[in-house]
Amino acid sequence: SNEAHWDWAMNPNPREKASFLKENFVPLKENGCLNFLPSNEDYIWLDWVDGIQYACCFGHTHSMMILKIPHNNSSIIYAADLMPSSAHIPLPYVMGYDVQPLTTLKEKKWLLEACIAESNILFFEHDARVECASVIVNEKGRIVLDVECCL
């Protein structure tokens, strides 16, 4: 976690209060199991451990972290709730409970373009049918699911 997200979770706004149940995360800090990583707002990947990198996003919730995990010659991107399912790949498809939907839109564009440039694979934590997939630019210039590369 990072301190900015921790502070957000400890003092949630009324809309997000039900998502930040203190009994799920306060015991980690109380038992010394929590170390904060630096936060950033620059659309850059920061190094963590063993080649794993992270970046912070601010559209869904304040300073939510996403992961970039090395895999073969590319990476698997755990986009968390920035893109929880393959249905959220189209740029304007953001969730109604994002705290800053226009920021989510910018963050998705940054991440999807990076996934195309680096041949990365997206992991969708809330998709019942597509757990991982690549994205491509279709003939209309839109970023879409690469149906030939679903895992």
N, CA, C and O atoms as a GROMACS GRO file, in nm:
protein
  604
    1SER      N    1   0.084  -0.117   0.000
    1SER     CA    2   0.000   0.000   0.000
    1SER      C    3   0.089   0.124   0.000
    1SER      O    4   0.211   0.114   0.012
    2ASN      N    5   0.027   0.237  -0.014
    2ASN     CA    6   0.100   0.363  -0.002
    2ASN      C    7   0.025   0.450   0.098
    2ASN      O    8  -0.094   0.432   0.123
    3GLU      N    9   0.098   0.545   0.155
    3GLU     CA   10   0.040   0.624   0.263
    3GLU      C   11  -0.080   0.707   0.218
    3GLU      O   12  -0.175   0.726   0.295
    4ALA      N   13  -0.076   0.757   0.094
    4ALA     CA   14  -0.188   0.837   0.045
    4ALA      C   15  -0.316   0.753   0.038
    4ALA      O   16  -0.424   0.800   0.076
    5HIS      N   17  -0.304   0.629  -0.010
    5HIS     CA   18  -0.422   0.543  -0.018
    5HIS      C   19  -0.467   0.500   0.122
    5HIS      O   20  -0.587   0.490   0.149
    6TRP      N   21  -0.371   0.475   0.210
    6TRP     CA   22  -0.403   0.441   0.349
    6TRP      C   23  -0.485   0.552   0.413
    6TRP      O   24  -0.588   0.526   0.476
    7ASP      N   25  -0.438   0.675   0.398
    7ASP     CA   26  -0.510   0.789   0.456
    7ASP      C   27  -0.651   0.801   0.398
    7ASP      O   28  -0.746   0.832   0.470
    8TRP      N   29  -0.664   0.776   0.268
    8TRP     CA   30  -0.794   0.781   0.201
    8TRP      C   31  -0.886   0.673   0.258
    8TRP      O   32  -1.004   0.698   0.283
    9ALA      N   33  -0.831   0.554   0.280
    9ALA     CA   34  -0.910   0.443   0.334
    9ALA      C   35  -0.949   0.467   0.479
    9ALA      O   36  -1.058   0.427   0.522
   10MET      N   37  -0.863   0.530   0.554
   10MET     CA   38  -0.891   0.557   0.695
   10MET      C   39  -0.996   0.667   0.713
   10MET      O   40  -1.065   0.672   0.815
   11ASN      N   41  -1.007   0.755   0.615
   11ASN     CA   42  -1.102   0.866   0.621
   11ASN      C   43  -1.182   0.872   0.491
   11ASN      O   44  -1.174   0.971   0.418
   12PRO      N   45  -1.258   0.768   0.461
   12PRO     CA   46  -1.326   0.762   0.331
   12PRO      C   47  -1.441   0.863   0.320
   12PRO      O   48  -1.500   0.906   0.419
   13ASN      N   49  -1.469   0.899   0.196
   13ASN     CA   50  -1.585   0.982   0.172
   13ASN      C   51  -1.710   0.894   0.184
   13ASN      O   52  -1.698   0.772   0.182
   14PRO      N   53  -1.827   0.952   0.196
   14PRO     CA   54  -1.950   0.871   0.216
   14PRO      C   55  -1.975   0.771   0.103
   14PRO      O   56  -2.032   0.664   0.127
   15ARG      N   57  -1.934   0.804  -0.018
   15ARG     CA   58  -1.957   0.716  -0.132
   15ARG      C   59  -1.872   0.589  -0.125
   15ARG      O   60  -1.916   0.482  -0.166
   16GLU      N   61  -1.751   0.601  -0.072
   16GLU     CA   62  -1.659   0.487  -0.069
   16GLU      C   63  -1.651   0.417   0.067
   16GLU      O   64  -1.581   0.317   0.081
   17LYS      N   65  -1.720   0.467   0.165
   17LYS     CA   66  -1.710   0.415   0.301
   17LYS      C   67  -1.733   0.264   0.309
   17LYS      O   68  -1.662   0.194   0.382
   18ALA      N   69  -1.830   0.213   0.237
   18ALA     CA   70  -1.860   0.070   0.241
   18ALA      C   71  -1.750  -0.016   0.179
   18ALA      O   72  -1.744  -0.136   0.204
   19SER      N   73  -1.663   0.044   0.098
   19SER     CA   74  -1.554  -0.030   0.035
   19SER      C   75  -1.431  -0.041   0.124
   19SER      O   76  -1.349  -0.130   0.106
   20PHE      N   77  -1.418   0.048   0.220
   20PHE     CA   78  -1.301   0.051   0.306
   20PHE      C   79  -1.340   0.008   0.447
   20PHE      O   80  -1.358   0.091   0.537
   21LEU      N   81  -1.351  -0.122   0.466
   21LEU     CA   82  -1.386  -0.177   0.596
   21LEU      C   83  -1.258  -0.192   0.679
   21LEU      O   84  -1.172  -0.274   0.648
   22LYS      N   85  -1.246  -0.113   0.781
   22LYS     CA   86  -1.122  -0.106   0.858
   22LYS      C   87  -1.081  -0.241   0.916
   22LYS      O   88  -0.962  -0.267   0.935
   23GLU      N   89  -1.178  -0.326   0.946
   23GLU     CA   90  -1.142  -0.459   0.999
   23GLU      C   91  -1.065  -0.543   0.898
   23GLU      O   92  -1.005  -0.643   0.935
   24ASN      N   93  -1.067  -0.503   0.772
   24ASN     CA   94  -0.993  -0.577   0.669
   24ASN      C   95  -0.849  -0.532   0.653
   24ASN      O   96  -0.767  -0.607   0.601
   25PHE      N   97  -0.815  -0.410   0.697
   25PHE     CA   98  -0.678  -0.364   0.673
   25PHE      C   99  -0.607  -0.304   0.795
   25PHE      O  100  -0.484  -0.306   0.799
   26VAL      N  101  -0.678  -0.253   0.893
   26VAL     CA  102  -0.612  -0.196   1.012
   26VAL      C  103  -0.531  -0.302   1.087
   26VAL      O  104  -0.422  -0.270   1.135
   27PRO      N  105  -0.577  -0.428   1.098
   27PRO     CA  106  -0.496  -0.529   1.168
   27PRO      C  107  -0.359  -0.552   1.104
   27PRO      O  108  -0.264  -0.589   1.173
   28LEU      N  109  -0.347  -0.529   0.974
   28LEU     CA  110  -0.216  -0.544   0.910
   28LEU      C  111  -0.116  -0.445   0.968
   28LEU      O  112  -0.002  -0.481   0.997
   29LYS      N  113  -0.159  -0.321   0.985
   29LYS     CA  114  -0.069  -0.221   1.043
   29LYS      C  115  -0.045  -0.247   1.191
   29LYS      O  116   0.068  -0.236   1.239
   30GLU      N  117  -0.150  -0.283   1.264
   30GLU     CA  118  -0.138  -0.309   1.407
   30GLU      C  119  -0.042  -0.424   1.436
   30GLU      O  120   0.022  -0.428   1.541
   31ASN      N  121  -0.030  -0.518   1.343
   31ASN     CA  122   0.057  -0.634   1.362
   31ASN      C  123   0.192  -0.619   1.291
   31ASN      O  124   0.267  -0.715   1.280
   32GLY      N  125   0.221  -0.498   1.244
   32GLY     CA  126   0.351  -0.472   1.182
   32GLY      C  127   0.370  -0.538   1.047
   32GLY      O  128   0.484  -0.558   1.005
   33CYS      N  129   0.263  -0.570   0.979
   33CYS     CA  130   0.271  -0.639   0.850
   33CYS      C  131   0.259  -0.544   0.731
   33CYS      O  132   0.247  -0.589   0.617
   34LEU      N  133   0.262  -0.415   0.755
   34LEU     CA  134   0.235  -0.319   0.648
   34LEU      C  135   0.353  -0.224   0.632
   34LEU      O  136   0.397  -0.160   0.728
   35ASN      N  137   0.403  -0.216   0.510
   35ASN     CA  138   0.507  -0.120   0.476
   35ASN      C  139   0.455  -0.036   0.360
   35ASN      O  140   0.404  -0.090   0.262
   36PHE      N  141   0.467   0.095   0.372
   36PHE     CA  142   0.418   0.183   0.268
   36PHE      C  143   0.521   0.202   0.157
   36PHE      O  144   0.641   0.214   0.182
   37LEU      N  145   0.472   0.204   0.034
   37LEU     CA  146   0.553   0.236  -0.082
   37LEU      C  147   0.526   0.380  -0.121
   37LEU      O  148   0.419   0.433  -0.091
   38PRO      N  149   0.621   0.445  -0.188
   38PRO     CA  150   0.596   0.582  -0.233
   38PRO      C  151   0.481   0.587  -0.334
   38PRO      O  152   0.462   0.493  -0.412
   39SER      N  153   0.408   0.695  -0.332
   39SER     CA  154   0.301   0.719  -0.428
   39SER      C  155   0.353   0.813  -0.537
   39SER      O  156   0.449   0.887  -0.514
   40ASN      N  157   0.291   0.810  -0.654
   40ASN     CA  158   0.328   0.904  -0.759
   40ASN      C  159   0.207   0.935  -0.844
   40ASN      O  160   0.111   0.858  -0.846
   41GLU      N  161   0.211   1.046  -0.914
   41GLU     CA  162   0.101   1.087  -1.002
   41GLU      C  163   0.150   1.111  -1.143
   41GLU      O  164   0.087   1.185  -1.219
   42ASP      N  165   0.260   1.050  -1.181
   42ASP     CA  166   0.327   1.083  -1.306
   42ASP      C  167   0.312   0.981  -1.418
   42ASP      O  168   0.383   0.990  -1.518
   43TYR      N  169   0.223   0.886  -1.405
   43TYR     CA  170   0.207   0.780  -1.505
   43TYR      C  171   0.341   0.713  -1.536
   43TYR      O  172   0.380   0.696  -1.651
   44ILE      N  173   0.410   0.676  -1.428
   44ILE     CA  174   0.535   0.602  -1.444
   44ILE      C  175   0.531   0.480  -1.354
   44ILE      O  176   0.461   0.477  -1.252
   45TRP      N  177   0.606   0.380  -1.393
   45TRP     CA  178   0.617   0.258  -1.313
   45TRP      C  179   0.731   0.274  -1.215
   45TRP      O  180   0.840   0.317  -1.252
   46LEU      N  181   0.707   0.240  -1.090
   46LEU     CA  182   0.809   0.243  -0.986
   46LEU      C  183   0.849   0.100  -0.952
   46LEU      O  184   0.764   0.010  -0.952
   47ASP      N  185   0.975   0.078  -0.923
   47ASP     CA  186   1.024  -0.055  -0.890
   47ASP      C  187   0.980  -0.094  -0.750
   47ASP      O  188   0.978  -0.012  -0.658
   48TRP      N  189   0.946  -0.223  -0.736
   48TRP     CA  190   0.909  -0.275  -0.606
   48TRP      C  191   1.006  -0.388  -0.572
   48TRP      O  192   1.114  -0.361  -0.518
   49VAL      N  193   0.972  -0.515  -0.601
   49VAL     CA  194   1.059  -0.629  -0.572
   49VAL      C  195   1.060  -0.726  -0.690
   49VAL      O  196   0.961  -0.738  -0.762
   50ASP      N  197   1.174  -0.794  -0.708
   50ASP     CA  198   1.187  -0.902  -0.806
   50ASP      C  199   1.134  -0.864  -0.945
   50ASP      O  200   1.070  -0.945  -1.011
   51GLY      N  201   1.161  -0.743  -0.990
   51GLY     CA  202   1.118  -0.699  -1.122
   51GLY      C  203   0.974  -0.652  -1.129
   51GLY      O  204   0.931  -0.601  -1.232
   52ILE      N  205   0.900  -0.667  -1.020
   52ILE     CA  206   0.761  -0.620  -1.017
   52ILE      C  207   0.762  -0.469  -0.998
   52ILE      O  208   0.837  -0.414  -0.917
   53GLN      N  209   0.677  -0.403  -1.076
   53GLN     CA  210   0.665  -0.258  -1.066
   53GLN      C  211   0.521  -0.222  -1.033
   53GLN      O  212   0.430  -0.304  -1.047
   54TYR      N  213   0.502  -0.099  -0.988
   54TYR     CA  214   0.368  -0.052  -0.959
   54TYR      C  215   0.354   0.093  -1.003
   54TYR      O  216   0.452   0.166  -1.018
   55ALA      N  217   0.230   0.132  -1.023
   55ALA     CA  218   0.196   0.272  -1.052
   55ALA      C  219   0.070   0.305  -0.973
   55ALA      O  220  -0.006   0.216  -0.935
   56CYS      N  221   0.050   0.432  -0.948
   56CYS     CA  222  -0.068   0.476  -0.873
   56CYS      C  223  -0.168   0.542  -0.968
   56CYS      O  224  -0.130   0.616  -1.058
   57CYS      N  225  -0.294   0.513  -0.944
   57CYS     CA  226  -0.403   0.570  -1.024
   57CYS      C  227  -0.498   0.643  -0.929
   57CYS      O  228  -0.509   0.608  -0.812
   58PHE      N  229  -0.565   0.744  -0.981
   58PHE     CA  230  -0.644   0.830  -0.894
   58PHE      C  231  -0.790   0.846  -0.938
   58PHE      O  232  -0.866   0.916  -0.873
   59GLY      N  233  -0.829   0.782  -1.047
   59GLY     CA  234  -0.965   0.798  -1.096
   59GLY      C  235  -1.067   0.712  -1.024
   59GLY      O  236  -1.175   0.760  -0.990
   60HIS      N  237  -1.034   0.586  -1.001
   60HIS     CA  238  -1.128   0.496  -0.934
   60HIS      C  239  -1.140   0.534  -0.787
   60HIS      O  240  -1.249   0.556  -0.736
   61THR      N  241  -1.026   0.540  -0.721
   61THR     CA  242  -1.015   0.584  -0.583
   61THR      C  243  -0.877   0.645  -0.569
   61THR      O  244  -0.790   0.622  -0.653
   62HIS      N  245  -0.855   0.722  -0.466
   62HIS     CA  246  -0.731   0.798  -0.453
   62HIS      C  247  -0.610   0.709  -0.430
   62HIS      O  248  -0.603   0.636  -0.331
   63SER      N  249  -0.514   0.715  -0.522
   63SER     CA  250  -0.384   0.648  -0.511
   63SER      C  251  -0.393   0.495  -0.508
   63SER      O  252  -0.314   0.429  -0.441
   64MET      N  253  -0.489   0.440  -0.583
   64MET     CA  254  -0.499   0.295  -0.599
   64MET      C  255  -0.376   0.245  -0.677
   64MET      O  256  -0.332   0.310  -0.771
   65MET      N  257  -0.322   0.132  -0.637
   65MET     CA  258  -0.202   0.080  -0.700
   65MET      C  259  -0.235  -0.030  -0.800
   65MET      O  260  -0.320  -0.116  -0.776
   66ILE      N  261  -0.165  -0.026  -0.914
   66ILE     CA  262  -0.172  -0.133  -1.013
   66ILE      C  263  -0.033  -0.194  -1.026
   66ILE      O  264   0.067  -0.129  -0.995
   67LEU      N  265  -0.026  -0.318  -1.072
   67LEU     CA  266   0.102  -0.389  -1.078
   67LEU      C  267   0.139  -0.429  -1.219
   67LEU      O  268   0.054  -0.455  -1.303
   68LYS      N  269   0.270  -0.432  -1.244
   68LYS     CA  270   0.327  -0.480  -1.369
   68LYS      C  271   0.424  -0.592  -1.332
   68LYS      O  272   0.528  -0.569  -1.270
   69ILE      N  273   0.387  -0.715  -1.370
   69ILE     CA  274   0.460  -0.834  -1.327
   69ILE      C  275   0.528  -0.898  -1.448
   69ILE      O  276   0.459  -0.933  -1.544
   70PRO      N  277   0.660  -0.912  -1.447
   70PRO     CA  278   0.730  -0.970  -1.562
   70PRO      C  279   0.678  -1.110  -1.594
   70PRO      O  280   0.655  -1.191  -1.505
   71HIS      N  281   0.659  -1.136  -1.724
   71HIS     CA  282   0.612  -1.268  -1.770
   71HIS      C  283   0.666  -1.292  -1.910
   71HIS      O  284   0.630  -1.220  -2.004
   72ASN      N  285   0.752  -1.392  -1.924
   72ASN     CA  286   0.817  -1.422  -2.052
   72ASN      C  287   0.884  -1.295  -2.105
   72ASN      O  288   0.965  -1.234  -2.035
   73ASN      N  289   0.851  -1.254  -2.226
   73ASN     CA  290   0.913  -1.134  -2.284
   73ASN      C  291   0.826  -1.010  -2.272
   73ASN      O  292   0.853  -0.910  -2.337
   74SER      N  293   0.724  -1.016  -2.189
   74SER     CA  294   0.638  -0.899  -2.168
   74SER      C  295   0.603  -0.893  -2.019
   74SER      O  296   0.682  -0.932  -1.934
   75SER      N  297   0.485  -0.844  -1.990
   75SER     CA  298   0.441  -0.835  -1.850
   75SER      C  299   0.292  -0.860  -1.841
   75SER      O  300   0.217  -0.842  -1.937
   76ILE      N  301   0.250  -0.903  -1.723
   76ILE     CA  302   0.108  -0.911  -1.690
   76ILE      C  303   0.075  -0.787  -1.609
   76ILE      O  304   0.145  -0.755  -1.512
   77ILE      N  305  -0.030  -0.718  -1.648
   77ILE     CA  306  -0.071  -0.597  -1.579
   77ILE      C  307  -0.194  -0.628  -1.496
   77ILE      O  308  -0.300  -0.664  -1.548
   78TYR      N  309  -0.180  -0.613  -1.364
   78TYR     CA  310  -0.294  -0.624  -1.273
   78TYR      C  311  -0.348  -0.483  -1.259
   78TYR      O  312  -0.295  -0.402  -1.183
   79ALA      N  313  -0.455  -0.454  -1.332
   79ALA     CA  314  -0.510  -0.318  -1.338
   79ALA      C  315  -0.610  -0.290  -1.228
   79ALA      O  316  -0.666  -0.180  -1.222
   80ALA      N  317  -0.634  -0.385  -1.140
   80ALA     CA  318  -0.727  -0.367  -1.028
   80ALA      C  319  -0.860  -0.312  -1.080
   80ALA      O  320  -0.911  -0.360  -1.182
   81ASP      N  321  -0.916  -0.214  -1.013
   81ASP     CA  322  -1.046  -0.161  -1.054
   81ASP      C  323  -1.036  -0.049  -1.158
   81ASP      O  324  -1.136   0.015  -1.190
   82LEU      N  325  -0.916  -0.026  -1.211
   82LEU     CA  326  -0.905   0.065  -1.325
   82LEU      C  327  -0.973   0.002  -1.446
   82LEU      O  328  -1.042   0.071  -1.521
   83MET      N  329  -0.954  -0.128  -1.465
   83MET     CA  330  -1.022  -0.207  -1.568
   83MET      C  331  -1.052  -0.344  -1.508
   83MET      O  332  -0.977  -0.439  -1.531
   84PRO      N  333  -1.160  -0.354  -1.434
   84PRO     CA  334  -1.189  -0.480  -1.364
   84PRO      C  335  -1.234  -0.595  -1.453
   84PRO      O  336  -1.229  -0.710  -1.412
   85SER      N  337  -1.277  -0.564  -1.575
   85SER     CA  338  -1.320  -0.671  -1.666
   85SER      C  339  -1.286  -0.631  -1.809
   85SER      O  340  -1.256  -0.515  -1.838
   86SER      N  341  -1.291  -0.730  -1.897
   86SER     CA  342  -1.263  -0.702  -2.039
   86SER      C  343  -1.368  -0.608  -2.098
   86SER      O  344  -1.341  -0.542  -2.198
   87ALA      N  345  -1.485  -0.601  -2.040
   87ALA     CA  346  -1.589  -0.510  -2.088
   87ALA      C  347  -1.551  -0.364  -2.064
   87ALA      O  348  -1.612  -0.274  -2.123
   88HIS      N  349  -1.452  -0.338  -1.980
   88HIS     CA  350  -1.410  -0.202  -1.949
   88HIS      C  351  -1.296  -0.153  -2.038
   88HIS      O  352  -1.241  -0.046  -2.013
   89ILE      N  353  -1.258  -0.229  -2.140
   89ILE     CA  354  -1.148  -0.186  -2.227
   89ILE      C  355  -1.182  -0.060  -2.307
   89ILE      O  356  -1.097   0.029  -2.314
   90PRO      N  357  -1.298  -0.046  -2.366
   90PRO     CA  358  -1.324   0.078  -2.440
   90PRO      C  359  -1.302   0.200  -2.351
   90PRO      O  360  -1.350   0.205  -2.238
   91LEU      N  361  -1.231   0.298  -2.403
   91LEU     CA  362  -1.193   0.414  -2.321
   91LEU      C  363  -1.307   0.478  -2.244
   91LEU      O  364  -1.291   0.503  -2.125
   92PRO      N  365  -1.422   0.506  -2.306
   92PRO     CA  366  -1.526   0.575  -2.229
   92PRO      C  367  -1.599   0.486  -2.128
   92PRO      O  368  -1.682   0.537  -2.052
   93TYR      N  369  -1.571   0.357  -2.125
   93TYR     CA  370  -1.640   0.268  -2.033
   93TYR      C  371  -1.571   0.271  -1.896
   93TYR      O  372  -1.478   0.194  -1.870
   94VAL      N  373  -1.616   0.360  -1.811
   94VAL     CA  374  -1.565   0.369  -1.676
   94VAL      C  375  -1.678   0.336  -1.580
   94VAL      O  376  -1.796   0.345  -1.615
   95MET      N  377  -1.641   0.298  -1.460
   95MET     CA  378  -1.743   0.259  -1.363
   95MET      C  379  -1.813   0.380  -1.302
   95MET      O  380  -1.752   0.485  -1.283
   96GLY      N  381  -1.940   0.365  -1.274
   96GLY     CA  382  -2.020   0.472  -1.218
   96GLY      C  383  -1.975   0.514  -1.079
   96GLY      O  384  -2.010   0.623  -1.034
   97TYR      N  385  -1.900   0.431  -1.011
   97TYR     CA  386  -1.855   0.469  -0.877
   97TYR      C  387  -1.709   0.512  -0.874
   97TYR      O  388  -1.651   0.520  -0.765
   98ASP      N  389  -1.648   0.541  -0.989
   98ASP     CA  390  -1.516   0.602  -0.990
   98ASP      C  391  -1.528   0.744  -0.933
   98ASP      O  392  -1.622   0.816  -0.966
   99VAL      N  393  -1.435   0.783  -0.848
   99VAL     CA  394  -1.445   0.915  -0.785
   99VAL      C  395  -1.408   1.027  -0.882
   99VAL      O  396  -1.453   1.141  -0.865
  100GLN      N  397  -1.328   0.996  -0.984
  100GLN     CA  398  -1.289   1.095  -1.084
  100GLN      C  399  -1.289   1.028  -1.222
  100GLN      O  400  -1.183   0.989  -1.271
  101PRO      N  401  -1.406   1.014  -1.284
  101PRO     CA  402  -1.414   0.939  -1.410
  101PRO      C  403  -1.327   0.994  -1.523
  101PRO      O  404  -1.276   0.916  -1.603
  102LEU      N  405  -1.308   1.123  -1.531
  102LEU     CA  406  -1.224   1.178  -1.637
  102LEU      C  407  -1.077   1.143  -1.614
  102LEU      O  408  -1.001   1.127  -1.710
  103THR      N  409  -1.037   1.133  -1.489
  103THR     CA  410  -0.902   1.088  -1.457
  103THR      C  411  -0.888   0.940  -1.492
  103THR      O  412  -0.785   0.899  -1.546
  104THR      N  413  -0.990   0.860  -1.463
  104THR     CA  414  -0.989   0.719  -1.502
  104THR      C  415  -0.968   0.706  -1.652
  104THR      O  416  -0.892   0.621  -1.698
  105LEU      N  417  -1.034   0.789  -1.727
  105LEU     CA  418  -1.022   0.787  -1.873
  105LEU      C  419  -0.877   0.810  -1.916
  105LEU      O  420  -0.826   0.737  -2.001
  106LYS      N  421  -0.810   0.909  -1.858
  106LYS     CA  422  -0.669   0.935  -1.890
  106LYS      C  423  -0.579   0.818  -1.850
  106LYS      O  424  -0.489   0.780  -1.924
  107GLU      N  425  -0.607   0.763  -1.732
  107GLU     CA  426  -0.525   0.653  -1.683
  107GLU      C  427  -0.542   0.529  -1.771
  107GLU      O  428  -0.445   0.459  -1.800
  108LYS      N  429  -0.664   0.501  -1.812
  108LYS     CA  430  -0.688   0.387  -1.902
  108LYS      C  431  -0.616   0.407  -2.034
  108LYS      O  432  -0.555   0.313  -2.086
  109LYS      N  433  -0.621   0.526  -2.089
  109LYS     CA  434  -0.554   0.554  -2.217
  109LYS      C  435  -0.404   0.529  -2.203
  109LYS      O  436  -0.344   0.462  -2.287
  110TRP      N  437  -0.344   0.582  -2.096
  110TRP     CA  438  -0.202   0.561  -2.072
  110TRP      C  439  -0.170   0.412  -2.063
  110TRP      O  440  -0.077   0.364  -2.127
  111LEU      N  441  -0.248   0.339  -1.983
  111LEU     CA  442  -0.220   0.197  -1.961
  111LEU      C  443  -0.244   0.114  -2.086
  111LEU      O  444  -0.162   0.029  -2.120
  112LEU      N  445  -0.353   0.138  -2.156
  112LEU     CA  446  -0.383   0.060  -2.277
  112LEU      C  447  -0.279   0.084  -2.386
  112LEU      O  448  -0.237  -0.010  -2.453
  113GLU      N  449  -0.238   0.208  -2.404
  113GLU     CA  450  -0.135   0.237  -2.504
  113GLU      C  451  -0.003   0.170  -2.468
  113GLU      O  452   0.068   0.121  -2.556
  114ALA      N  453   0.030   0.167  -2.339
  114ALA     CA  454   0.151   0.098  -2.295
  114ALA      C  455   0.140  -0.053  -2.318
  114ALA      O  456   0.237  -0.118  -2.356
  115CYS      N  457   0.021  -0.108  -2.293
  115CYS     CA  458   0.000  -0.252  -2.315
  115CYS      C  459   0.020  -0.289  -2.461
  115CYS      O  460   0.077  -0.393  -2.492
  116ILE      N  461  -0.026  -0.204  -2.551
  116ILE     CA  462  -0.009  -0.230  -2.694
  116ILE      C  463   0.139  -0.218  -2.732
  116ILE      O  464   0.193  -0.306  -2.799
  117ALA      N  465   0.203  -0.111  -2.689
  117ALA     CA  466   0.343  -0.088  -2.724
  117ALA      C  467   0.436  -0.197  -2.671
  117ALA      O  468   0.535  -0.231  -2.736
  118GLU      N  469   0.404  -0.251  -2.554
  118GLU     CA  470   0.492  -0.349  -2.489
  118GLU      C  471   0.441  -0.492  -2.499
  118GLU      O  472   0.501  -0.583  -2.442
  119SER      N  473   0.330  -0.514  -2.570
  119SER     CA  474   0.267  -0.648  -2.581
  119SER      C  475   0.237  -0.707  -2.444
  119SER      O  476   0.259  -0.826  -2.421
  120ASN      N  477   0.188  -0.625  -2.354
  120ASN     CA  478   0.154  -0.672  -2.220
  120ASN      C  479   0.017  -0.741  -2.219
  120ASN      O  480  -0.063  -0.726  -2.311
  121ILE      N  481  -0.006  -0.815  -2.114
  121ILE     CA  482  -0.130  -0.890  -2.095
  121ILE      C  483  -0.203  -0.828  -1.975
  121ILE      O  484  -0.143  -0.808  -1.870
  122LEU      N  485  -0.330  -0.800  -1.991
  122LEU     CA  486  -0.412  -0.747  -1.882
  122LEU      C  487  -0.477  -0.861  -1.805
  122LEU      O  488  -0.528  -0.956  -1.865
  123PHE      N  489  -0.474  -0.852  -1.674
  123PHE     CA  490  -0.544  -0.946  -1.587
  123PHE      C  491  -0.669  -0.876  -1.535
  123PHE      O  492  -0.661  -0.767  -1.478
  124PHE      N  493  -0.785  -0.940  -1.554
  124PHE     CA  494  -0.913  -0.881  -1.514
  124PHE      C  495  -0.965  -0.951  -1.389
  124PHE      O  496  -1.007  -1.066  -1.395
  125GLU      N  497  -0.961  -0.881  -1.276
  125GLU     CA  498  -0.996  -0.944  -1.149
  125GLU      C  499  -1.144  -0.972  -1.132
  125GLU      O  500  -1.181  -1.056  -1.050
  126HIS      N  501  -1.231  -0.905  -1.208
  126HIS     CA  502  -1.376  -0.922  -1.190
  126HIS      C  503  -1.446  -0.976  -1.314
  126HIS      O  504  -1.567  -0.962  -1.326
  127ASP      N  505  -1.372  -1.038  -1.405
  127ASP     CA  506  -1.433  -1.088  -1.528
  127ASP      C  507  -1.462  -1.237  -1.513
  127ASP      O  508  -1.370  -1.315  -1.486
  128ALA      N  509  -1.586  -1.276  -1.530
  128ALA     CA  510  -1.625  -1.417  -1.512
  128ALA      C  511  -1.582  -1.505  -1.628
  128ALA      O  512  -1.576  -1.627  -1.613
  129ARG      N  513  -1.552  -1.446  -1.744
  129ARG     CA  514  -1.519  -1.527  -1.862
  129ARG      C  515  -1.377  -1.507  -1.916
  129ARG      O  516  -1.317  -1.601  -1.966
  130VAL      N  517  -1.324  -1.388  -1.905
  130VAL     CA  518  -1.191  -1.358  -1.959
  130VAL      C  519  -1.102  -1.316  -1.844
  130VAL      O  520  -1.116  -1.207  -1.789
  131GLU      N  521  -1.009  -1.406  -1.807
  131GLU     CA  522  -0.924  -1.369  -1.694
  131GLU      C  523  -0.804  -1.286  -1.738
  131GLU      O  524  -0.759  -1.199  -1.664
  132CYS      N  525  -0.751  -1.312  -1.857
  132CYS     CA  526  -0.637  -1.238  -1.909
  132CYS      C  527  -0.649  -1.222  -2.060
  132CYS      O  528  -0.703  -1.309  -2.127
  133ALA      N  529  -0.599  -1.110  -2.113
  133ALA     CA  530  -0.600  -1.090  -2.257
  133ALA      C  531  -0.510  -0.973  -2.295
  133ALA      O  532  -0.478  -0.887  -2.213
  134SER      N  533  -0.472  -0.973  -2.420
  134SER     CA  534  -0.400  -0.859  -2.478
  134SER      C  535  -0.501  -0.766  -2.543
  134SER      O  536  -0.617  -0.802  -2.561
  135VAL      N  537  -0.454  -0.648  -2.577
  135VAL     CA  538  -0.538  -0.553  -2.650
  135VAL      C  539  -0.466  -0.513  -2.779
  135VAL      O  540  -0.344  -0.518  -2.788
  136ILE      N  541  -0.546  -0.474  -2.878
  136ILE     CA  542  -0.493  -0.431  -3.007
  136ILE      C  543  -0.571  -0.307  -3.052
  136ILE      O  544  -0.672  -0.271  -2.992
  137VAL      N  545  -0.522  -0.244  -3.156
  137VAL     CA  546  -0.595  -0.135  -3.220
  137VAL      C  547  -0.666  -0.196  -3.340
  137VAL      O  548  -0.601  -0.257  -3.426
  138ASN      N  549  -0.798  -0.179  -3.348
  138ASN     CA  550  -0.874  -0.238  -3.459
  138ASN      C  551  -0.870  -0.148  -3.583
  138ASN      O  552  -0.806  -0.043  -3.582
  139GLU      N  553  -0.939  -0.189  -3.687
  139GLU     CA  554  -0.939  -0.116  -3.814
  139GLU      C  555  -1.001   0.023  -3.802
  139GLU      O  556  -0.977   0.108  -3.888
  140LYS      N  557  -1.079   0.048  -3.698
  140LYS     CA  558  -1.138   0.180  -3.676
  140LYS      C  559  -1.051   0.267  -3.585
  140LYS      O  560  -1.087   0.381  -3.554
  141GLY      N  561  -0.936   0.215  -3.544
  141GLY     CA  562  -0.846   0.290  -3.458
  141GLY      C  563  -0.879   0.284  -3.311
  141GLY      O  564  -0.823   0.359  -3.231
  142ARG      N  565  -0.970   0.194  -3.274
  142ARG     CA  566  -1.008   0.180  -3.134
  142ARG      C  567  -0.929   0.068  -3.067
  142ARG      O  568  -0.892  -0.030  -3.132
  143ILE      N  569  -0.903   0.084  -2.939
  143ILE     CA  570  -0.835  -0.020  -2.862
  143ILE      C  571  -0.940  -0.120  -2.818
  143ILE      O  572  -1.039  -0.084  -2.754
  144VAL      N  573  -0.917  -0.247  -2.854
  144VAL     CA  574  -1.014  -0.353  -2.827
  144VAL      C  575  -0.943  -0.478  -2.776
  144VAL      O  576  -0.822  -0.491  -2.788
  145LEU      N  577  -1.020  -0.568  -2.720
  145LEU     CA  578  -0.972  -0.698  -2.676
  145LEU      C  579  -0.919  -0.776  -2.796
  145LEU      O  580  -0.983  -0.780  -2.901
  146ASP      N  581  -0.802  -0.836  -2.782
  146ASP     CA  582  -0.747  -0.923  -2.886
  146ASP      C  583  -0.805  -1.063  -2.862
  146ASP      O  584  -0.752  -1.139  -2.781
  147VAL      N  585  -0.914  -1.095  -2.932
  147VAL     CA  586  -0.984  -1.220  -2.906
  147VAL      C  587  -0.899  -1.342  -2.939
  147VAL      O  588  -0.928  -1.451  -2.890
  148GLU      N  589  -0.797  -1.327  -3.020
  148GLU     CA  590  -0.708  -1.440  -3.052
  148GLU      C  591  -0.605  -1.465  -2.944
  148GLU      O  592  -0.533  -1.565  -2.948
  149CYS      N  593  -0.597  -1.374  -2.848
  149CYS     CA  594  -0.494  -1.385  -2.746
  149CYS      C  595  -0.551  -1.399  -2.606
  149CYS      O  596  -0.479  -1.380  -2.508
  150CYS      N  597  -0.677  -1.432  -2.594
  150CYS     CA  598  -0.734  -1.452  -2.461
  150CYS      C  599  -0.674  -1.574  -2.397
  150CYS      O  600  -0.652  -1.676  -2.463
  151LEU      N  601  -0.649  -1.566  -2.268
  151LEU     CA  602  -0.591  -1.680  -2.195
  151LEU      C  603  -0.695  -1.746  -2.107
  151LEU      O  604  -0.665  -1.844  -2.039
   0.00000   0.00000   0.00000
